Amino acid sequence: MENKNELGKVALFNGQKIRRVLVNDEWWFSVVDVCRVLIENDRPRKYWDDLKRKLKEEGSELSEKIGQLKLEAADGKKYATDCANTEGLFRIIQSIPSPKAEPFKRWLARVGYERIQEIENPELAMDRMKAIYERKGYPKDWIEKRSRGIAARHSLTDEWRERGVKSGSDYALLTNEIMESTFGLKVGDYKKLKGLERENLRDHMEDIELILTMLGEATTTKLTQVRDSKGFTPLKRDAADGGGVAGRTREDIEKVSGQKIVSSNNFLGLKKLK
């Protein structure tokens, strides 16, 4: 299955997190997370294993509707996880006696419908993303910069995918090439500097950091298109060169302002967002 990373990889039902991933423009949800929400005990994985075995013994073809997709766990690492699309989850929910079953079905139908709307009108997805940031306390001017940065990132990853990048590790290596050329730090080191663990680094950047990140990625996209680069090695050169443009800009700003741009500062008054 082909999956795409984007905002919204965690959905909320009554304040409880349900991990999800987009596959060919369709949401797939963690079955264990759904079981945890419906049965309300501390052993949802065992519950799902028992239910899966029971359904198989009864001759259910549900197992054919389950996909193994990598989702981020509590330790920040990604593991293969049983996932189901909306249709598959409806069938699973029917086998789980829970007073939350009907409210959950309505929630699931709404989430699926919202995704259809977003495919037909991508601006809706952006509007919903902006609303999430507003609720977290970000000002509108920061949100606009973040939105443009997301658009620049998507353009870049689309180019990479079309030009031969397939594995998640290759995307990470290319991203690190841009970040290190721009800021002198790889993503992991930058997150450590800011005291982050599983949080999104860009959500904790200040304005100028976001602008420089966008410059590095937009320049990389431009170079890749002009050079018609294909394959990891040429794309890595583009990433280093694109990040280098942003890096020299950072150095100019630091020289004129007399202040370092790279710092441990987190956005929103150095306060970590939960």
N, C-alpha and C positions, 0 to 999 in steps of 0.2 A: 504494500500500500504506500502511496505517496502522501506524505503529510507536509504541512506548511505551518511554521511557527508564526504566531501573531498575537496581538493583545487579545485577552479574553480566554486564555488557556485554562482559567479557573472560573467556574460559574458558581453562583450562590443560590442555594435553596434554603429559605428561612435562616439565613446567616451561616449555613454550613457549606463548606467547600466541596465542589465536585470537579475533579480534574477532567479536562477534555482536550481534544486535538482535532484540527480540521484536516479532513482527508477528502480530496477531490470535491471541495466546496460543501462538505457535509460534516456535521459535528459527530464525533465518536466520544463516548463518555466512559470513565472508569466504572466498571461494574461493582467493584469492591466499595467505592465511594458511595454509590447509589444504595448498596445494601446497608452500609453504615447509617445512612440517613433514615432508611425505612425501618430497620430493626432496632436501632438505638442500643447496641451493646458494643463491648470492646473487642469483639472477635468477628468482625465482618468478613475477613478473608476466609476463616473456617466455615462461616455460614455459606458463603458463595461456593466454596469447594464442595460442601455437602449438597447444596442445591443443584449444582452442575452435575454431580454424580447421579443424583436422583432423577433429574430430567433425562439424562442419557439412558438410564435403566428403563425409563418409561417410553423410550423410543423417540424422544423429542429430537428434532433436527436443529435445535437452537444453537448447538455447538458450531454449526456451519456459519452462523451469523456473528460469531465472536471473533474479534481480531486481536492479535498481539501487537500492541503499539507502545512505544517508549514514552513514559510520562515521568515527570519529576517527582521524586519522593521527598519525604521530610528532611533527608540528609543532603538534599540539593543535587543528588545524582539521578540519572534517568534509568529506569528499569522497564523491561517488557511487562506490560500490564494487560489483563483481559479488558477489552473495550467493546462496546456495542453502539450501533447507531440508534436513532430514535425508534425505528421499527423493532429492533431487537430488544431494546429496553422495555418497550411496552409489553412484550411477551414475557420478559423476566418478571416484571412488576406483577403480572397476573398470578404468578406463582408464590408471591410473598404476601402473607397475611399481615397487613399493617393499616392502621387508621390514616396513615399519611399517603397511602397509595393513590387515591383519587386526586388530592391536591398536587401530588407530584406529577401525575399524568398531565394535568392542566399546565403545570409549569414547563414540563418537557415539550408539550405541543407549542407553547408560546416561544420557547427558546428556538425551536426548529423553524418556526414561522419567521422569527426575527432574522435568522440567517438567510432565509429565502429573500426577504426584503433587502438585506444588505447586498446580496449578489445582484439583484435587479437594480439597486441604487446604492453604490458604494459610499456615497456621502452620508448615508444613515449610520454606517459603521463608524465613520469619523466623528459624527455628532455624538454618538453614544460614548466613544472613547473620551471626547472632550468633557462630557458630563461627569464621567468617572473621576477625571483629574480635578474638576471643579469641586466635587464633593470631598476630595482629599485636601483641598485648601490651596491648590495652585492658582496663581493669578492668570488672567486670560492671555497676557502677553507671553508668559512662559509656555502656556499650552499651545499657542500658535507656533512657537519655535519647535516644540516637541513634535507637533503634527507634521511640520515640514521635514523634520529629521526622519520621521517614520516613512514618509513618502520617498525621501532620498534613499533610505535603507532598502525599501522594497524594490526600487528601480535597480539598485546595485545587485541584490540577491537574485533578481530575475535574470540579469545579465550573466551572473555566475552560473546559474542553473542551465541556461541555454548554451553556455560555452564549456560545459563539461564537468562542473562541480556537482558531485553527487552526495558525498558523505558529510555528516554533520561536523566531523573533525576537520575537514577541509575548509568549511565555512568559518569555523573557529580560528583556524590558522591564518586565513586571509584577513579576517577581522582584526586579529592580533597584530598583523603586519601594518595595517592602517593605524591602529591605536598607538603602537609603539613608535611609528614614524611621526605621529602627530604630537603625542604627549610624553614620549620616552618611557611609557609603561604599557605592559600587556594588560588585558582586561582584568585578569585575576589579581594582579598586583595593584591595579587602580582601585579595585573594590576593597582590597585589604587596607589601602591607604585611607579610604573613606569609612572604614569600619563596617563594611557590608558583608553579608554572607550569601543568602539566596536572593536578595533584592536585585532589581534591575538597576545596573549602574547608571544608565541614562536618566532614570527617574530621579536620581540624586545629584545630577549635574547642575551647576549654575549656568546662567545664560550664555556666557562666552564659551564655556566648555561644549554646550550643545551646538553652538554655531560652528566651532572648529571641527567637531565630529561630523557635522553635516557637510562642511567644506571638504574634508578628507574623503568622505564616501562619494559625494557628487563628483569630485575631481577624478576619483578612481573610475567611476562609471564612464566619464567622458573619455579618459585615456583608453579604456578597454574598447570603447566603440570606435575611436579614431584608429587605433592600432589593429582592430579586429582580432584581438587576442583570443586564443583558444587553448584550453588545457591549464593545469595547475601552475606550472612554472611561469609562463607568460603572465598569467593573472596575478601571481604573487609579485612580479615586478611592477605591474600596474598599481597594486595595492601599496607597495613601498613608495612609489613615485607620487601617488595621490596623497598619501599620508604625509609625504615630505613637503608638499605644497602647504598643507595645513600646519605642519610643524614649523616651517619658516615663518609663516604668518604669526603663529604663537610667539615665536622668539622676538619678532618685531614688536608685537604688542607689549611683551614683557620689558623689552629694552626701553621703549618710550614711556611706559607707565611706571617702570621701576618696581613692578609687583609680579610675583609668580602666579601663573594661572592654575597650574596643577597644585592642588592642596587637599587637605583632609576635609574641607568644608562640604557639608551636605546641603542641598537646597532646603527651603523652608526653615531658615534660621538654625541650621545645623541639627535639626530634629529628624530622627529616623521616622519614616512612615511605616505604619504597621499594616 
